[in-house]
Amino acid sequence: MPLDGKTASLTARDYLVTLHGSYNVWNFQVEKAEYEEKSKAWIIECSISPNMFTSERLVYEISISDDGNIKSANKKNRA
């Protein structure tokens, strides 16, 4: 069964926890989630606070295949 948007978003969050550590991922927020039929992958744009004392947010675009594997992850600059 193909991945749904909720599961893809949770996979993205788990990836960021693995990348930054559980104490450096605060207030995870999905900015945009869309399925690309051409690549058969979910594109999850999400953001986190690197700690609970800052308003700065780190934004990532994470591509997750139908089988739940991370295809790519890119940190984006917020304009």
C-alpha positions as CSV (number, residue, x, y, z in Angstrom):
1,M,0.0,0.0,0.0
2,P,1.4,3.4,-0.9
3,L,2.4,5.9,1.8
4,D,-0.2,8.5,2.8
5,G,0.5,12.1,3.7
6,K,0.3,11.6,7.5
7,T,2.8,8.7,7.5
8,A,5.1,10.6,5.1
9,S,5.0,13.6,7.5
10,L,5.9,11.4,10.5
11,T,8.7,9.8,8.5
12,A,10.1,13.3,7.8
13,R,9.9,14.2,11.5
14,D,11.7,11.0,12.5
15,Y,14.4,11.8,9.9
16,L,14.9,15.2,11.5
17,V,15.1,13.7,15.0
18,T,17.8,11.3,13.7
19,L,19.6,14.1,12.0
20,H,19.5,16.7,14.8
21,G,18.8,14.6,17.9
22,S,15.6,14.5,20.0
23,Y,16.6,17.6,22.1
24,N,17.1,19.7,19.0
25,V,13.8,19.2,17.2
26,W,11.1,21.5,18.7
27,N,7.7,22.4,17.4
28,F,7.8,20.3,14.2
29,Q,5.4,21.8,11.6
30,V,4.4,20.6,8.2
31,E,4.4,23.6,5.9
32,K,3.3,21.7,2.7
33,A,2.7,18.1,1.8
34,E,2.1,17.0,-1.8
35,Y,2.4,13.8,-3.7
36,E,4.3,13.9,-7.0
37,E,2.9,11.2,-9.3
38,K,5.8,11.5,-11.7
39,S,8.4,10.6,-9.1
40,K,6.0,8.5,-7.0
41,A,7.1,10.3,-3.9
42,W,5.8,12.6,-1.2
43,I,7.4,16.0,-1.0
44,I,7.2,17.2,2.6
45,E,8.2,20.8,3.4
46,C,8.5,21.2,7.1
47,S,10.1,23.3,9.7
48,I,11.5,22.9,13.3
49,S,12.9,25.2,16.0
50,P,16.4,24.1,16.8
51,N,15.8,24.8,20.5
52,M,13.0,26.0,22.7
53,F,14.6,29.4,23.3
54,T,14.6,30.7,19.8
55,S,12.0,31.9,17.2
56,E,14.4,30.9,14.4
57,R,13.0,28.0,12.3
58,L,14.9,25.6,10.1
59,V,13.0,24.6,6.9
60,Y,13.6,21.3,5.1
61,E,12.2,19.8,1.9
62,I,12.2,16.0,2.3
63,S,11.3,13.6,-0.5
64,I,9.9,10.2,0.6
65,S,9.3,7.3,-1.7
66,D,6.1,5.2,-1.6
67,D,8.0,2.5,0.3
68,G,8.9,5.0,3.1
69,N,12.5,5.6,2.2
70,I,14.1,9.1,2.2
71,K,15.0,10.0,-1.4
72,S,16.4,13.4,-0.6
73,A,16.5,16.0,2.1
74,N,17.4,19.6,1.6
75,K,17.7,22.5,4.0
76,K,16.0,25.6,2.6
77,N,16.7,29.2,3.2
78,R,13.6,31.0,4.4
79,A,13.2,34.3,2.5
